[in-house]
Structure formats: C-alpha cells, structure tokens
Amino acid sequence: MNTKNNTHEASFRDPSGYMFHDGTTLRRVINPIYFPQYNKLKESGFFKTLIKQGMLIPHTETSVADDKIVITPEHIPFITNPYEWSFEQFKHAALHTLKIQKYALSKGFILKDASAYNITFHKGKPVFIDTLSFDFYEEGTPWRAYKQFITHFFGPLVLAKYHGTEIFKMLQTHIDGIPVKLIASLLPGKTKLSATIHSNIHLLAKMESKHSEDYKAETKVTKLSKKAQSNILESLFDFIKKLELNESSEWGNYYDKTNYEAAAFEGKKKLIREWVTPLNPQRLIDVGGNDGTFARTVLDKVPDVIVTDIDSNAVDYNYKQLQDNNETNMLPFVCDVLQPAPGIGFNNTERNSLLERLKDYKPDITMALALIHHITLSGNVPFEKSAEFFAKFSETLIIEFPKREDSWAESLLVRKREFINHFDFYNETDFEAGYTQFFTIEKKEIVPGTKRVLYLMKRR
C-alpha cells in the first residue's frame, strides 16, 4: 500500500515519521531514522507507563519491516485546537506537557517538541498525541523545546491572565507560537518584577534580540545540568498551577438569570430527553450549549457528546464540572458560530477548519438551544443561511426558536433601535420557511411556560 498518497496534511514536518489514512483508520509510520528512539522507548517501558497513566494516547503496533514500522493510535472522535480551549483547559495542557518532560528527563529522554498542537482533549482530560516527540537526553544540553513551550503555552497563559482568553485566538495566526518579543511587549511593565515571568519571557526576548543576526549559528549553546533543567521545569509548573484569570463574562452564569421558571426549565429538559432517547444517537453536539446543562440530560444515553460555547468562562465551568463528575464522554470547547475556526497552516490544511472536523465527526444529533436569536439578531444572519450552516454537518437538528415576545429576543430587538423594522422577518413563519429549505420539520412543541418553540428537524 502506498501510504504516502494518503498522508495526513499535518504530517509533513517531522522526519521521524508521518500519519496516514488507511480507509477511516488513522495510522502512523515510523521511519528508520527514528527506530533507535522508538525501540528504546518501547523496551524500557517508557511508552507503557505514560499510556497507563493516561498521559499518552495508546497505540498498537500494526506492522514491523526494515523500512518502516506502522503503529495505530487509539481513535479520538474529535480533535480540538489550542485556540478553542478555555483557560483551565489551556492550563491543564501546559501542565501536562511539563509533567511529560519531567518524566522523560528522569528516564534519560526529552520532549523534542512542546507544541500545543501535540495535546488534545480525550475522555475528559488532556492527552499527548505525538508518539514520536521523544528523543534521547544528552548530558549538559538544555531542553531544546523550551522556547517552543514559552511561545505555545507559558506566554499565551500569562497574556490571557492580563488580557483575557481572546489572546488564545492569536494561535490561529501564529501556528508556531506567539513570538517572545510580541509576548513581552504586550505584558504590563510590573511583570518584570516577577522572577518567573522576567527570566522566561522578558530576558528571553532580550537574548533573542541580541542573537537575532547570528546567521551562522556561532552563539554557543549554554551547558545546563539535568538538575538546573528540572528546577526550571518545577518553577514553570508551580507558576502555571497558580495562574488565575481576571475576567468575568455575560454568559458564564447564564442559567442563574434565565428568563423562565424552574418548571419550564425542567420541561425543556424533559422534552429533550424524550426526543433524543428513541433516536439512539452515538454522537451529539450541543452548539451554544453554555455549561452543558441540557447536554447532561442525555449524557447517560449518548456515548460521545460535544458542547461548544462562545463564552470561555461557560466552557471553563463545564470543564470543571466534567472533572468533578468524572465524565469521560463529554468534550467542551470554545466556538463562535458567527466565526468558526478556519483551516490554518501551510496550504491552510495543517489544521482543519471547524466545519471540516464537524463533517468528519458526523453527529447524529445537533442541538441548538437558545442560539438562533443570537445568530439572527446579533449576527444579522438570515434564517436560510444558518440553516445551511447546520445542514452541512447535521442529520437531525433540535433547535429552539424564541418568539419576538420572549424577553431575551425583545432585549436584542430593542438594541437594534432605528433598524428594528429591518427585523420584521424574525418570526415563526419566516423561521420555518428558511429552515425547511434544508430540513423537514418532524416535531414542534412549545416549551411549557415560555415563549419558545422547540423543533425536531431532519436534513432533506
């Protein structure tokens, strides 16, 4: 089989090997250049320990030959990227990377890559997915992925502390990490008083400027003992662990100030459970699902659930609940429906767009509750346009339509001021006309005690 023709688009950078598609299965080829490392990592029990601890994605050895070894990693239903994580998720991914480097160092190895893209979330936790990212440790050499860790993890986290989680979106345009000089320039002057920030960002930016014209690589690499390296890792770990976010949001406590009574709230949950259960879905996505409250009503019925929201605080709250409840079949992440993550990297194909990933994911059910009034009234998106968006990846759609009399819809309409008449089309009839271009309406019911209508639709 010519695996090169099916090579995964993100796989061209590493000489050690590459990923390829074998039908619907993703496998990894290991090139002879990496055989010594791979064999040592395998024979020493290094892989086994990390897999057992849930830190590295498990794999099976599929075939061994003189020219290549093929391994098959455990399937991950949906890959999220760093610019789609909440603060706690980003923090956990950073700590996870440091834990792996600390363990590698103790066993005579190093992480040669500290890219944030080597981590994703699976079964409720961060997991390292690049099996070929390890190399032999050479005595006295500093961690060669240190700067990458600063630009992919430490820098973005410190920036987010002062400027909010919107900073993470910079990783869409900086796939190789946010430049150290840019990070330093965006931080408040008082951060120079922090020993950890000063030495790992400000000093690093200074040194980078000093050696920026060293085209012949004549600057000598400083010797660094294993103990000194461990101390740096420990100080970064302790600092990141204590990092907190200084921002609040409009939607983070959405359900504390909801506009319907407890009975209506429970009625909506009951409706969703009654509609979802008989369909026996294997995969469900709740778009704009806030903290996962409604997705949790069917979590025991669906093996794989995704919950997205535009608000990072809501996603954070969901992620914390997930940890507390040990829920392994839910994946929360940050998503702005009005601006879904694009394809990025070389040829715009290294990291797939959100829509491409959702098409591959193929959810059996998509839920869009309390979302359409935001898309239509805040985003000025016509009904047929949002219907087209959902139809691209949804077989079955459960969508909630707040009528004009609904207090949240009223609030959004009032904000239109003199343009309010342009939104006369925001009504049940026009909503149904727009959506039936792509879907058929199977069920329609008013959420008890509210001015909201719940629809169950099937894609045409």
Helices and strands as residue ranges (DSSP letters): G 3-6, E 17-22, E 25-30, G 32-34, H 35-43, H 46-52, E 59-64, E 69-73, G 82-84, H 87-106, E 109-111, G 116-118, E 119-122, E 125-128, E 134-136, H 146-149, I 150-154, H 155-163, G 165-169, H 170-173, H 180-186, G 189-193, H 195-197, I 198-202, H 203-210, H 226-242, G 254-257, H 262-276, G 277-279, E 283-287, G 295-298, E 304-309, H 312-325, E 330-334, G 346-348, H 354-361, E 365-368, H 372-373, I 374-378, H 383-391, E 396-402, H 407-414, G 417-423, H 428-435, E 439-446, E 452-459
